Amino acid sequence: MKFGAPVELLWLLLIPVLAFLMWNGNRLARKRLHKLLSPDLLPRLVDSPVNWPRMVRHACLL
C-alpha cells in the first residue's frame, strides 16, 4: 500500500499524541493547584471554569 503523501499521514498521527499531552498537562496543573491550596480554600480563590469553551479552544488548536 502506498500513500500519496506519507508526511501528512505522520502529521495526522501526531494529533492524538498532542491531545494526550494537552489533557495530561491540564490534569497535572489541577493536581498541583490542589496540592498547593487546601480543598476548602480553593473554591473561594478560583472559580471553576466552564469546561466547554476550553475544550473548543483546544480542539481548534489541534
SULRAKA-V573590 format. One line per field, one symbol per residue. burial: + if it has 9 or more other ideal C-beta (glycine too) atoms within 8 Angstrom, else -. A space follows every 10 residues. Layout:
burial=???
This chain:
burial=--------+- ----+--++- -+-------- --++--+--- -+-------- ---+---+-- --
